[in-house]
Amino acid sequence: MPKAVSVSKFMEIVKTNSSKWVHDSFPNKDKFGWQDGYGAFSVSKSAEDTIIRYIRNQQERHRKESFQEEFVEFLNKHGVEYDKNYIWK
């Protein structure tokens, strides 16, 4: 992500373009839409290799735990506050 672009603007672009792609690629698909919120986390350049390995192993990891479980664990590990009543709405 370019340094000159805010996280909110970047996510607006991602959501807009990916929604258009889904609608163009799957015209018979009813009601695709993004949730209102998003999670964004910065990563140090020095941790890049570790993050790449983590992402490459996600498919295997998600056989053992859901994305939702992984995400909440990530939030807890890094001290990110959230409201469990609203996180998946």
PDB file of N, CA, C and O in Angstrom:
ATOM      1  N   MET A   1       0.844  -1.160   0.000  1.00  0.00           N
ATOM      2  CA  MET A   1       0.000   0.000   0.000  1.00  0.00           C
ATOM      3  C   MET A   1       0.898   1.234   0.000  1.00  0.00           C
ATOM      4  O   MET A   1       1.817   1.328   0.813  1.00  0.00           O
ATOM      5  N   PRO A   2       0.647   2.164  -0.886  1.00  0.00           N
ATOM      6  CA  PRO A   2       1.469   3.384  -0.909  1.00  0.00           C
ATOM      7  C   PRO A   2       1.332   4.187   0.388  1.00  0.00           C
ATOM      8  O   PRO A   2       0.247   4.268   0.966  1.00  0.00           O
ATOM      9  N   LYS A   3       2.422   4.768   0.829  1.00  0.00           N
ATOM     10  CA  LYS A   3       2.413   5.540   2.076  1.00  0.00           C
ATOM     11  C   LYS A   3       1.488   6.750   1.998  1.00  0.00           C
ATOM     12  O   LYS A   3       0.967   7.198   3.020  1.00  0.00           O
ATOM     13  N   ALA A   4       1.277   7.284   0.794  1.00  0.00           N
ATOM     14  CA  ALA A   4       0.467   8.489   0.629  1.00  0.00           C
ATOM     15  C   ALA A   4      -1.035   8.214   0.659  1.00  0.00           C
ATOM     16  O   ALA A   4      -1.832   9.152   0.623  1.00  0.00           O
ATOM     17  N   VAL A   5      -1.430   6.953   0.725  1.00  0.00           N
ATOM     18  CA  VAL A   5      -2.851   6.586   0.715  1.00  0.00           C
ATOM     19  C   VAL A   5      -3.265   6.153   2.122  1.00  0.00           C
ATOM     20  O   VAL A   5      -2.598   5.326   2.744  1.00  0.00           O
ATOM     21  N   SER A   6      -4.357   6.711   2.615  1.00  0.00           N
ATOM     22  CA  SER A   6      -4.847   6.319   3.942  1.00  0.00           C
ATOM     23  C   SER A   6      -5.420   4.905   3.887  1.00  0.00           C
ATOM     24  O   SER A   6      -5.822   4.427   2.827  1.00  0.00           O
ATOM     25  N   VAL A   7      -5.450   4.251   5.033  1.00  0.00           N
ATOM     26  CA  VAL A   7      -6.006   2.898   5.106  1.00  0.00           C
ATOM     27  C   VAL A   7      -7.465   2.907   4.658  1.00  0.00           C
ATOM     28  O   VAL A   7      -7.890   2.023   3.915  1.00  0.00           O
ATOM     29  N   SER A   8      -8.231   3.898   5.106  1.00  0.00           N
ATOM     30  CA  SER A   8      -9.652   3.939   4.739  1.00  0.00           C
ATOM     31  C   SER A   8      -9.837   4.130   3.235  1.00  0.00           C
ATOM     32  O   SER A   8     -10.726   3.515   2.647  1.00  0.00           O
ATOM     33  N   LYS A   9      -9.018   4.967   2.601  1.00  0.00           N
ATOM     34  CA  LYS A   9      -9.116   5.158   1.149  1.00  0.00           C
ATOM     35  C   LYS A   9      -8.712   3.886   0.420  1.00  0.00           C
ATOM     36  O   LYS A   9      -9.355   3.496  -0.554  1.00  0.00           O
ATOM     37  N   PHE A  10      -7.658   3.243   0.884  1.00  0.00           N
ATOM     38  CA  PHE A  10      -7.205   1.996   0.275  1.00  0.00           C
ATOM     39  C   PHE A  10      -8.305   0.939   0.335  1.00  0.00           C
ATOM     40  O   PHE A  10      -8.570   0.259  -0.656  1.00  0.00           O
ATOM     41  N   MET A  11      -8.944   0.802   1.495  1.00  0.00           N
ATOM     42  CA  MET A  11     -10.015  -0.187   1.641  1.00  0.00           C
ATOM     43  C   MET A  11     -11.218   0.168   0.780  1.00  0.00           C
ATOM     44  O   MET A  11     -11.884  -0.722   0.251  1.00  0.00           O
ATOM     45  N   GLU A  12     -11.503   1.448   0.634  1.00  0.00           N
ATOM     46  CA  GLU A  12     -12.585   1.874  -0.264  1.00  0.00           C
ATOM     47  C   GLU A  12     -12.294   1.409  -1.691  1.00  0.00           C
ATOM     48  O   GLU A  12     -13.182   0.899  -2.375  1.00  0.00           O
ATOM     49  N   ILE A  13     -11.058   1.583  -2.135  1.00  0.00           N
ATOM     50  CA  ILE A  13     -10.651   1.168  -3.487  1.00  0.00           C
ATOM     51  C   ILE A  13     -10.737  -0.348  -3.627  1.00  0.00           C
ATOM     52  O   ILE A  13     -11.273  -0.853  -4.614  1.00  0.00           O
ATOM     53  N   VAL A  14     -10.211  -1.074  -2.643  1.00  0.00           N
ATOM     54  CA  VAL A  14     -10.242  -2.545  -2.683  1.00  0.00           C
ATOM     55  C   VAL A  14     -11.677  -3.046  -2.739  1.00  0.00           C
ATOM     56  O   VAL A  14     -12.007  -3.891  -3.571  1.00  0.00           O
ATOM     57  N   LYS A  15     -12.531  -2.536  -1.863  1.00  0.00           N
ATOM     58  CA  LYS A  15     -13.918  -3.003  -1.816  1.00  0.00           C
ATOM     59  C   LYS A  15     -14.667  -2.662  -3.104  1.00  0.00           C
ATOM     60  O   LYS A  15     -15.416  -3.489  -3.624  1.00  0.00           O
ATOM     61  N   THR A  16     -14.469  -1.455  -3.618  1.00  0.00           N
ATOM     62  CA  THR A  16     -15.142  -1.044  -4.852  1.00  0.00           C
ATOM     63  C   THR A  16     -14.721  -1.917  -6.021  1.00  0.00           C
ATOM     64  O   THR A  16     -15.565  -2.443  -6.747  1.00  0.00           O
ATOM     65  N   ASN A  17     -13.406  -2.072  -6.205  1.00  0.00           N
ATOM     66  CA  ASN A  17     -12.906  -2.837  -7.352  1.00  0.00           C
ATOM     67  C   ASN A  17     -13.217  -4.325  -7.244  1.00  0.00           C
ATOM     68  O   ASN A  17     -13.548  -4.960  -8.245  1.00  0.00           O
ATOM     69  N   SER A  18     -13.114  -4.886  -6.049  1.00  0.00           N
ATOM     70  CA  SER A  18     -13.401  -6.315  -5.911  1.00  0.00           C
ATOM     71  C   SER A  18     -14.898  -6.589  -6.058  1.00  0.00           C
ATOM     72  O   SER A  18     -15.279  -7.624  -6.604  1.00  0.00           O
ATOM     73  N   SER A  19     -15.745  -5.689  -5.587  1.00  0.00           N
ATOM     74  CA  SER A  19     -17.191  -5.853  -5.775  1.00  0.00           C
ATOM     75  C   SER A  19     -17.544  -5.823  -7.253  1.00  0.00           C
ATOM     76  O   SER A  19     -18.346  -6.629  -7.725  1.00  0.00           O
ATOM     77  N   LYS A  20     -16.939  -4.887  -7.984  1.00  0.00           N
ATOM     78  CA  LYS A  20     -17.176  -4.812  -9.434  1.00  0.00           C
ATOM     79  C   LYS A  20     -16.720  -6.103 -10.104  1.00  0.00           C
ATOM     80  O   LYS A  20     -17.419  -6.630 -10.970  1.00  0.00           O
ATOM     81  N   TRP A  21     -15.552  -6.619  -9.712  1.00  0.00           N
ATOM     82  CA  TRP A  21     -15.044  -7.859 -10.303  1.00  0.00           C
ATOM     83  C   TRP A  21     -16.000  -9.023 -10.033  1.00  0.00           C
ATOM     84  O   TRP A  21     -16.293  -9.800 -10.942  1.00  0.00           O
ATOM     85  N   VAL A  22     -16.484  -9.152  -8.808  1.00  0.00           N
ATOM     86  CA  VAL A  22     -17.407 -10.243  -8.475  1.00  0.00           C
ATOM     87  C   VAL A  22     -18.676 -10.121  -9.307  1.00  0.00           C
ATOM     88  O   VAL A  22     -19.140 -11.108  -9.878  1.00  0.00           O
ATOM     89  N   HIS A  23     -19.238  -8.921  -9.381  1.00  0.00           N
ATOM     90  CA  HIS A  23     -20.483  -8.736 -10.138  1.00  0.00           C
ATOM     91  C   HIS A  23     -20.273  -8.979 -11.630  1.00  0.00           C
ATOM     92  O   HIS A  23     -21.143  -9.545 -12.292  1.00  0.00           O
ATOM     93  N   ASP A  24     -19.121  -8.553 -12.168  1.00  0.00           N
ATOM     94  CA  ASP A  24     -18.821  -8.782 -13.590  1.00  0.00           C
ATOM     95  C   ASP A  24     -18.525 -10.251 -13.873  1.00  0.00           C
ATOM     96  O   ASP A  24     -18.931 -10.778 -14.908  1.00  0.00           O
ATOM     97  N   SER A  25     -17.825 -10.906 -12.965  1.00  0.00           N
ATOM     98  CA  SER A  25     -17.402 -12.298 -13.170  1.00  0.00           C
ATOM     99  C   SER A  25     -18.510 -13.306 -12.892  1.00  0.00           C
ATOM    100  O   SER A  25     -18.527 -14.389 -13.477  1.00  0.00           O
ATOM    101  N   PHE A  26     -19.416 -12.962 -12.020  1.00  0.00           N
ATOM    102  CA  PHE A  26     -20.500 -13.872 -11.622  1.00  0.00           C
ATOM    103  C   PHE A  26     -21.840 -13.140 -11.707  1.00  0.00           C
ATOM    104  O   PHE A  26     -22.454 -12.840 -10.682  1.00  0.00           O
ATOM    105  N   PRO A  27     -22.291 -12.853 -12.930  1.00  0.00           N
ATOM    106  CA  PRO A  27     -23.505 -12.038 -13.085  1.00  0.00           C
ATOM    107  C   PRO A  27     -24.761 -12.671 -12.486  1.00  0.00           C
ATOM    108  O   PRO A  27     -25.717 -11.960 -12.179  1.00  0.00           O
ATOM    109  N   ASN A  28     -24.773 -13.976 -12.317  1.00  0.00           N
ATOM    110  CA  ASN A  28     -25.945 -14.644 -11.738  1.00  0.00           C
ATOM    111  C   ASN A  28     -25.906 -14.701 -10.215  1.00  0.00           C
ATOM    112  O   ASN A  28     -26.856 -15.158  -9.579  1.00  0.00           O
ATOM    113  N   LYS A  29     -24.817 -14.241  -9.641  1.00  0.00           N
ATOM    114  CA  LYS A  29     -24.666 -14.263  -8.176  1.00  0.00           C
ATOM    115  C   LYS A  29     -25.502 -13.146  -7.568  1.00  0.00           C
ATOM    116  O   LYS A  29     -25.311 -11.970  -7.876  1.00  0.00           O
ATOM    117  N   ASP A  30     -26.418 -13.531  -6.711  1.00  0.00           N
ATOM    118  CA  ASP A  30     -27.259 -12.543  -6.038  1.00  0.00           C
ATOM    119  C   ASP A  30     -26.564 -12.003  -4.798  1.00  0.00           C
ATOM    120  O   ASP A  30     -25.877 -12.733  -4.084  1.00  0.00           O
ATOM    121  N   LYS A  31     -26.750 -10.745  -4.563  1.00  0.00           N
ATOM    122  CA  LYS A  31     -26.396 -10.107  -3.295  1.00  0.00           C
ATOM    123  C   LYS A  31     -24.983 -10.377  -2.796  1.00  0.00           C
ATOM    124  O   LYS A  31     -24.811 -10.978  -1.736  1.00  0.00           O
ATOM    125  N   PHE A  32     -23.980  -9.949  -3.532  1.00  0.00           N
ATOM    126  CA  PHE A  32     -22.633  -9.946  -2.970  1.00  0.00           C
ATOM    127  C   PHE A  32     -22.410  -8.575  -2.363  1.00  0.00           C
ATOM    128  O   PHE A  32     -22.780  -7.564  -2.959  1.00  0.00           O
ATOM    129  N   GLY A  33     -21.821  -8.533  -1.208  1.00  0.00           N
ATOM    130  CA  GLY A  33     -21.487  -7.256  -0.604  1.00  0.00           C
ATOM    131  C   GLY A  33     -20.487  -7.423   0.521  1.00  0.00           C
ATOM    132  O   GLY A  33     -20.425  -8.468   1.170  1.00  0.00           O
ATOM    133  N   TRP A  34     -19.719  -6.395   0.738  1.00  0.00           N
ATOM    134  CA  TRP A  34     -18.764  -6.374   1.839  1.00  0.00           C
ATOM    135  C   TRP A  34     -19.479  -5.990   3.128  1.00  0.00           C
ATOM    136  O   TRP A  34     -20.498  -5.299   3.100  1.00  0.00           O
ATOM    137  N   GLN A  35     -18.942  -6.441   4.255  1.00  0.00           N
ATOM    138  CA  GLN A  35     -19.442  -5.958   5.541  1.00  0.00           C
ATOM    139  C   GLN A  35     -19.042  -4.495   5.684  1.00  0.00           C
ATOM    140  O   GLN A  35     -18.210  -4.002   4.924  1.00  0.00           O
ATOM    141  N   ASP A  36     -19.626  -3.805   6.646  1.00  0.00           N
ATOM    142  CA  ASP A  36     -19.347  -2.380   6.811  1.00  0.00           C
ATOM    143  C   ASP A  36     -17.915  -2.101   7.255  1.00  0.00           C
ATOM    144  O   ASP A  36     -17.307  -1.139   6.787  1.00  0.00           O
ATOM    145  N   GLY A  37     -17.377  -2.905   8.129  1.00  0.00           N
ATOM    146  CA  GLY A  37     -16.058  -2.629   8.686  1.00  0.00           C
ATOM    147  C   GLY A  37     -14.949  -3.417   8.022  1.00  0.00           C
ATOM    148  O   GLY A  37     -15.172  -4.116   7.034  1.00  0.00           O
ATOM    149  N   TYR A  38     -13.760  -3.299   8.571  1.00  0.00           N
ATOM    150  CA  TYR A  38     -12.600  -4.047   8.100  1.00  0.00           C
ATOM    151  C   TYR A  38     -11.538  -4.021   9.192  1.00  0.00           C
ATOM    152  O   TYR A  38     -11.594  -3.202  10.109  1.00  0.00           O
ATOM    153  N   GLY A  39     -10.589  -4.910   9.085  1.00  0.00           N
ATOM    154  CA  GLY A  39      -9.440  -4.912   9.982  1.00  0.00           C
ATOM    155  C   GLY A  39      -8.196  -4.618   9.165  1.00  0.00           C
ATOM    156  O   GLY A  39      -8.028  -5.171   8.078  1.00  0.00           O
ATOM    157  N   ALA A  40      -7.341  -3.778   9.654  1.00  0.00           N
ATOM    158  CA  ALA A  40      -6.103  -3.444   8.950  1.00  0.00           C
ATOM    159  C   ALA A  40      -4.958  -3.445   9.956  1.00  0.00           C
ATOM    160  O   ALA A  40      -5.057  -2.854  11.031  1.00  0.00           O
ATOM    161  N   PHE A  41      -3.882  -4.112   9.593  1.00  0.00           N
ATOM    162  CA  PHE A  41      -2.736  -4.239  10.485  1.00  0.00           C
ATOM    163  C   PHE A  41      -1.467  -3.938   9.708  1.00  0.00           C
ATOM    164  O   PHE A  41      -1.304  -4.393   8.575  1.00  0.00           O
ATOM    165  N   SER A  42      -0.580  -3.183  10.306  1.00  0.00           N
ATOM    166  CA  SER A  42       0.689  -2.894   9.647  1.00  0.00           C
ATOM    167  C   SER A  42       1.675  -4.027   9.920  1.00  0.00           C
ATOM    168  O   SER A  42       1.569  -4.743  10.916  1.00  0.00           O
ATOM    169  N   VAL A  43       2.627  -4.166   9.016  1.00  0.00           N
ATOM    170  CA  VAL A  43       3.636  -5.216   9.130  1.00  0.00           C
ATOM    171  C   VAL A  43       4.999  -4.593   8.878  1.00  0.00           C
ATOM    172  O   VAL A  43       5.185  -3.860   7.907  1.00  0.00           O
ATOM    173  N   SER A  44       5.935  -4.883   9.741  1.00  0.00           N
ATOM    174  CA  SER A  44       7.297  -4.401   9.576  1.00  0.00           C
ATOM    175  C   SER A  44       7.957  -5.094   8.388  1.00  0.00           C
ATOM    176  O   SER A  44       7.748  -6.288   8.171  1.00  0.00           O
ATOM    177  N   LYS A  45       8.741  -4.362   7.630  1.00  0.00           N
ATOM    178  CA  LYS A  45       9.473  -4.941   6.496  1.00  0.00           C
ATOM    179  C   LYS A  45      10.336  -6.109   6.961  1.00  0.00           C
ATOM    180  O   LYS A  45      10.513  -7.079   6.224  1.00  0.00           O
ATOM    181  N   SER A  46      10.869  -6.026   8.165  1.00  0.00           N
ATOM    182  CA  SER A  46      11.732  -7.101   8.669  1.00  0.00           C
ATOM    183  C   SER A  46      10.954  -8.388   8.942  1.00  0.00           C
ATOM    184  O   SER A  46      11.551  -9.459   9.056  1.00  0.00           O
ATOM    185  N   ALA A  47       9.632  -8.293   9.048  1.00  0.00           N
ATOM    186  CA  ALA A  47       8.799  -9.479   9.300  1.00  0.00           C
ATOM    187  C   ALA A  47       8.166 -10.026   8.025  1.00  0.00           C
ATOM    188  O   ALA A  47       7.345 -10.941   8.083  1.00  0.00           O
ATOM    189  N   GLU A  48       8.538  -9.478   6.889  1.00  0.00           N
ATOM    190  CA  GLU A  48       7.898  -9.842   5.622  1.00  0.00           C
ATOM    191  C   GLU A  48       7.955 -11.342   5.334  1.00  0.00           C
ATOM    192  O   GLU A  48       6.937 -11.930   4.970  1.00  0.00           O
ATOM    193  N   ASP A  49       9.108 -11.969   5.488  1.00  0.00           N
ATOM    194  CA  ASP A  49       9.231 -13.407   5.214  1.00  0.00           C
ATOM    195  C   ASP A  49       8.342 -14.235   6.143  1.00  0.00           C
ATOM    196  O   ASP A  49       7.724 -15.210   5.715  1.00  0.00           O
ATOM    197  N   THR A  50       8.282 -13.843   7.402  1.00  0.00           N
ATOM    198  CA  THR A  50       7.430 -14.541   8.367  1.00  0.00           C
ATOM    199  C   THR A  50       5.962 -14.426   7.969  1.00  0.00           C
ATOM    200  O   THR A  50       5.220 -15.406   8.045  1.00  0.00           O
ATOM    201  N   ILE A  51       5.542 -13.247   7.551  1.00  0.00           N
ATOM    202  CA  ILE A  51       4.148 -13.021   7.147  1.00  0.00           C
ATOM    203  C   ILE A  51       3.816 -13.816   5.891  1.00  0.00           C
ATOM    204  O   ILE A  51       2.732 -14.390   5.793  1.00  0.00           O
ATOM    205  N   ILE A  52       4.726 -13.856   4.941  1.00  0.00           N
ATOM    206  CA  ILE A  52       4.503 -14.629   3.710  1.00  0.00           C
ATOM    207  C   ILE A  52       4.310 -16.104   4.049  1.00  0.00           C
ATOM    208  O   ILE A  52       3.401 -16.744   3.519  1.00  0.00           O
ATOM    209  N   ARG A  53       5.150 -16.651   4.921  1.00  0.00           N
ATOM    210  CA  ARG A  53       4.996 -18.054   5.344  1.00  0.00           C
ATOM    211  C   ARG A  53       3.656 -18.264   6.050  1.00  0.00           C
ATOM    212  O   ARG A  53       2.980 -19.269   5.829  1.00  0.00           O
ATOM    213  N   TYR A  54       3.284 -17.322   6.886  1.00  0.00           N
ATOM    214  CA  TYR A  54       2.015 -17.405   7.617  1.00  0.00           C
ATOM    215  C   TYR A  54       0.840 -17.478   6.638  1.00  0.00           C
ATOM    216  O   TYR A  54      -0.052 -18.312   6.793  1.00  0.00           O
ATOM    217  N   ILE A  55       0.844 -16.614   5.646  1.00  0.00           N
ATOM    218  CA  ILE A  55      -0.240 -16.589   4.654  1.00  0.00           C
ATOM    219  C   ILE A  55      -0.237 -17.868   3.825  1.00  0.00           C
ATOM    220  O   ILE A  55      -1.296 -18.430   3.547  1.00  0.00           O
ATOM    221  N   ARG A  56       0.932 -18.323   3.436  1.00  0.00           N
ATOM    222  CA  ARG A  56       1.017 -19.557   2.641  1.00  0.00           C
ATOM    223  C   ARG A  56       0.482 -20.772   3.396  1.00  0.00           C
ATOM    224  O   ARG A  56       0.016 -21.727   2.775  1.00  0.00           O
ATOM    225  N   ASN A  57       0.542 -20.747   4.705  1.00  0.00           N
ATOM    226  CA  ASN A  57       0.076 -21.870   5.525  1.00  0.00           C
ATOM    227  C   ASN A  57      -1.356 -21.710   6.025  1.00  0.00           C
ATOM    228  O   ASN A  57      -1.829 -22.535   6.808  1.00  0.00           O
ATOM    229  N   GLN A  58      -2.052 -20.668   5.588  1.00  0.00           N
ATOM    230  CA  GLN A  58      -3.404 -20.434   6.096  1.00  0.00           C
ATOM    231  C   GLN A  58      -4.371 -21.555   5.756  1.00  0.00           C
ATOM    232  O   GLN A  58      -5.201 -21.925   6.586  1.00  0.00           O
ATOM    233  N   GLN A  59      -4.281 -22.096   4.567  1.00  0.00           N
ATOM    234  CA  GLN A  59      -5.216 -23.158   4.188  1.00  0.00           C
ATOM    235  C   GLN A  59      -5.110 -24.340   5.156  1.00  0.00           C
ATOM    236  O   GLN A  59      -6.122 -24.886   5.595  1.00  0.00           O
ATOM    237  N   GLU A  60      -3.888 -24.721   5.478  1.00  0.00           N
ATOM    238  CA  GLU A  60      -3.680 -25.817   6.434  1.00  0.00           C
ATOM    239  C   GLU A  60      -4.182 -25.423   7.826  1.00  0.00           C
ATOM    240  O   GLU A  60      -4.842 -26.216   8.498  1.00  0.00           O
ATOM    241  N   ARG A  61      -3.870 -24.208   8.254  1.00  0.00           N
ATOM    242  CA  ARG A  61      -4.284 -23.744   9.578  1.00  0.00           C
ATOM    243  C   ARG A  61      -5.810 -23.709   9.686  1.00  0.00           C
ATOM    244  O   ARG A  61      -6.364 -24.026  10.739  1.00  0.00           O
ATOM    245  N   HIS A  62      -6.490 -23.323   8.601  1.00  0.00           N
ATOM    246  CA  HIS A  62      -7.953 -23.216   8.646  1.00  0.00           C
ATOM    247  C   HIS A  62      -8.649 -24.575   8.626  1.00  0.00           C
ATOM    248  O   HIS A  62      -9.871 -24.644   8.759  1.00  0.00           O
ATOM    249  N   ARG A  63      -7.896 -25.638   8.463  1.00  0.00           N
ATOM    250  CA  ARG A  63      -8.461 -26.976   8.664  1.00  0.00           C
ATOM    251  C   ARG A  63      -8.627 -27.263  10.151  1.00  0.00           C
ATOM    252  O   ARG A  63      -9.438 -28.100  10.545  1.00  0.00           O
ATOM    253  N   LYS A  64      -7.845 -26.557  10.974  1.00  0.00           N
ATOM    254  CA  LYS A  64      -7.847 -26.781  12.419  1.00  0.00           C
ATOM    255  C   LYS A  64      -8.629 -25.715  13.180  1.00  0.00           C
ATOM    256  O   LYS A  64      -9.199 -25.999  14.234  1.00  0.00           O
ATOM    257  N   GLU A  65      -8.660 -24.498  12.657  1.00  0.00           N
ATOM    258  CA  GLU A  65      -9.410 -23.423  13.297  1.00  0.00           C
ATOM    259  C   GLU A  65     -10.006 -22.533  12.218  1.00  0.00           C
ATOM    260  O   GLU A  65      -9.432 -22.386  11.139  1.00  0.00           O
ATOM    261  N   SER A  66     -11.144 -21.946  12.508  1.00  0.00           N
ATOM    262  CA  SER A  66     -11.825 -21.095  11.533  1.00  0.00           C
ATOM    263  C   SER A  66     -11.107 -19.753  11.406  1.00  0.00           C
ATOM    264  O   SER A  66     -10.287 -19.385  12.247  1.00  0.00           O
ATOM    265  N   PHE A  67     -11.434 -19.035  10.339  1.00  0.00           N
ATOM    266  CA  PHE A  67     -10.906 -17.686  10.184  1.00  0.00           C
ATOM    267  C   PHE A  67     -11.316 -16.825  11.375  1.00  0.00           C
ATOM    268  O   PHE A  67     -10.513 -16.048  11.892  1.00  0.00           O
ATOM    269  N   GLN A  68     -12.575 -16.968  11.808  1.00  0.00           N
ATOM    270  CA  GLN A  68     -13.062 -16.165  12.922  1.00  0.00           C
ATOM    271  C   GLN A  68     -12.242 -16.430  14.188  1.00  0.00           C
ATOM    272  O   GLN A  68     -11.878 -15.494  14.900  1.00  0.00           O
ATOM    273  N   GLU A  69     -11.955 -17.695  14.466  1.00  0.00           N
ATOM    274  CA  GLU A  69     -11.135 -18.040  15.636  1.00  0.00           C
ATOM    275  C   GLU A  69      -9.725 -17.467  15.496  1.00  0.00           C
ATOM    276  O   GLU A  69      -9.174 -16.918  16.450  1.00  0.00           O
ATOM    277  N   GLU A  70      -9.153 -17.598  14.314  1.00  0.00           N
ATOM    278  CA  GLU A  70      -7.809 -17.080  14.061  1.00  0.00           C
ATOM    279  C   GLU A  70      -7.772 -15.566  14.243  1.00  0.00           C
ATOM    280  O   GLU A  70      -6.844 -15.034  14.853  1.00  0.00           O
ATOM    281  N   PHE A  71      -8.777 -14.873  13.716  1.00  0.00           N
ATOM    282  CA  PHE A  71      -8.810 -13.414  13.773  1.00  0.00           C
ATOM    283  C   PHE A  71      -8.930 -12.920  15.213  1.00  0.00           C
ATOM    284  O   PHE A  71      -8.215 -12.004  15.618  1.00  0.00           O
ATOM    285  N   VAL A  72      -9.832 -13.525  15.984  1.00  0.00           N
ATOM    286  CA  VAL A  72     -10.003 -13.135  17.390  1.00  0.00           C
ATOM    287  C   VAL A  72      -8.722 -13.416  18.175  1.00  0.00           C
ATOM    288  O   VAL A  72      -8.321 -12.613  19.017  1.00  0.00           O
ATOM    289  N   GLU A  73      -8.084 -14.543  17.903  1.00  0.00           N
ATOM    290  CA  GLU A  73      -6.806 -14.860  18.556  1.00  0.00           C
ATOM    291  C   GLU A  73      -5.762 -13.793  18.225  1.00  0.00           C
ATOM    292  O   GLU A  73      -4.995 -13.379  19.095  1.00  0.00           O
ATOM    293  N   PHE A  74      -5.735 -13.357  16.985  1.00  0.00           N
ATOM    294  CA  PHE A  74      -4.810 -12.316  16.534  1.00  0.00           C
ATOM    295  C   PHE A  74      -5.088 -11.001  17.269  1.00  0.00           C
ATOM    296  O   PHE A  74      -4.164 -10.348  17.752  1.00  0.00           O
ATOM    297  N   LEU A  75      -6.360 -10.620  17.351  1.00  0.00           N
ATOM    298  CA  LEU A  75      -6.722  -9.394  18.072  1.00  0.00           C
ATOM    299  C   LEU A  75      -6.280  -9.472  19.529  1.00  0.00           C
ATOM    300  O   LEU A  75      -5.688  -8.529  20.054  1.00  0.00           O
ATOM    301  N   ASN A  76      -6.567 -10.588  20.173  1.00  0.00           N
ATOM    302  CA  ASN A  76      -6.186 -10.760  21.581  1.00  0.00           C
ATOM    303  C   ASN A  76      -4.677 -10.724  21.759  1.00  0.00           C
ATOM    304  O   ASN A  76      -4.173 -10.081  22.679  1.00  0.00           O
ATOM    305  N   LYS A  77      -3.958 -11.407  20.887  1.00  0.00           N
ATOM    306  CA  LYS A  77      -2.494 -11.476  20.982  1.00  0.00           C
ATOM    307  C   LYS A  77      -1.865 -10.090  20.908  1.00  0.00           C
ATOM    308  O   LYS A  77      -0.861  -9.819  21.565  1.00  0.00           O
ATOM    309  N   HIS A  78      -2.466  -9.211  20.100  1.00  0.00           N
ATOM    310  CA  HIS A  78      -1.887  -7.888  19.876  1.00  0.00           C
ATOM    311  C   HIS A  78      -2.595  -6.776  20.655  1.00  0.00           C
ATOM    312  O   HIS A  78      -2.368  -5.592  20.407  1.00  0.00           O
ATOM    313  N   GLY A  79      -3.452  -7.170  21.596  1.00  0.00           N
ATOM    314  CA  GLY A  79      -4.076  -6.191  22.479  1.00  0.00           C
ATOM    315  C   GLY A  79      -5.051  -5.250  21.797  1.00  0.00           C
ATOM    316  O   GLY A  79      -5.219  -4.110  22.230  1.00  0.00           O
ATOM    317  N   VAL A  80      -5.692  -5.712  20.743  1.00  0.00           N
ATOM    318  CA  VAL A  80      -6.668  -4.884  20.032  1.00  0.00           C
ATOM    319  C   VAL A  80      -8.030  -5.064  20.698  1.00  0.00           C
ATOM    320  O   VAL A  80      -8.524  -6.185  20.824  1.00  0.00           O
ATOM    321  N   GLU A  81      -8.630  -3.960  21.120  1.00  0.00           N
ATOM    322  CA  GLU A  81      -9.943  -4.022  21.757  1.00  0.00           C
ATOM    323  C   GLU A  81     -11.030  -4.201  20.705  1.00  0.00           C
ATOM    324  O   GLU A  81     -10.950  -3.631  19.617  1.00  0.00           O
ATOM    325  N   TYR A  82     -12.038  -4.988  21.029  1.00  0.00           N
ATOM    326  CA  TYR A  82     -13.172  -5.200  20.127  1.00  0.00           C
ATOM    327  C   TYR A  82     -14.381  -5.593  20.959  1.00  0.00           C
ATOM    328  O   TYR A  82     -14.251  -6.031  22.102  1.00  0.00           O
ATOM    329  N   ASP A  83     -15.543  -5.433  20.376  1.00  0.00           N
ATOM    330  CA  ASP A  83     -16.788  -5.825  21.039  1.00  0.00           C
ATOM    331  C   ASP A  83     -17.259  -7.122  20.408  1.00  0.00           C
ATOM    332  O   ASP A  83     -17.647  -7.136  19.240  1.00  0.00           O
ATOM    333  N   LYS A  84     -17.232  -8.211  21.163  1.00  0.00           N
ATOM    334  CA  LYS A  84     -17.578  -9.526  20.621  1.00  0.00           C
ATOM    335  C   LYS A  84     -19.014  -9.589  20.116  1.00  0.00           C
ATOM    336  O   LYS A  84     -19.355 -10.467  19.323  1.00  0.00           O
ATOM    337  N   ASN A  85     -19.861  -8.660  20.571  1.00  0.00           N
ATOM    338  CA  ASN A  85     -21.248  -8.636  20.103  1.00  0.00           C
ATOM    339  C   ASN A  85     -21.388  -8.060  18.694  1.00  0.00           C
ATOM    340  O   ASN A  85     -22.414  -8.255  18.043  1.00  0.00           O
ATOM    341  N   TYR A  86     -20.362  -7.354  18.222  1.00  0.00           N
ATOM    342  CA  TYR A  86     -20.473  -6.676  16.932  1.00  0.00           C
ATOM    343  C   TYR A  86     -19.394  -7.052  15.926  1.00  0.00           C
ATOM    344  O   TYR A  86     -19.447  -6.606  14.780  1.00  0.00           O
ATOM    345  N   ILE A  87     -18.429  -7.851  16.321  1.00  0.00           N
ATOM    346  CA  ILE A  87     -17.276  -8.109  15.453  1.00  0.00           C
ATOM    347  C   ILE A  87     -17.649  -8.766  14.128  1.00  0.00           C
ATOM    348  O   ILE A  87     -16.987  -8.518  13.120  1.00  0.00           O
ATOM    349  N   TRP A  88     -18.668  -9.577  14.101  1.00  0.00           N
ATOM    350  CA  TRP A  88     -19.022 -10.288  12.857  1.00  0.00           C
ATOM    351  C   TRP A  88     -20.325  -9.801  12.244  1.00  0.00           C
ATOM    352  O   TRP A  88     -20.951 -10.528  11.474  1.00  0.00           O
ATOM    353  N   LYS A  89     -20.742  -8.598  12.568  1.00  0.00           N
ATOM    354  CA  LYS A  89     -21.992  -8.061  12.000  1.00  0.00           C
ATOM    355  C   LYS A  89     -21.716  -7.129  10.862  1.00  0.00           C
ATOM    356  O   LYS A  89     -22.649  -6.587  10.269  1.00  0.00           O
TER     357      LYS A  89
END
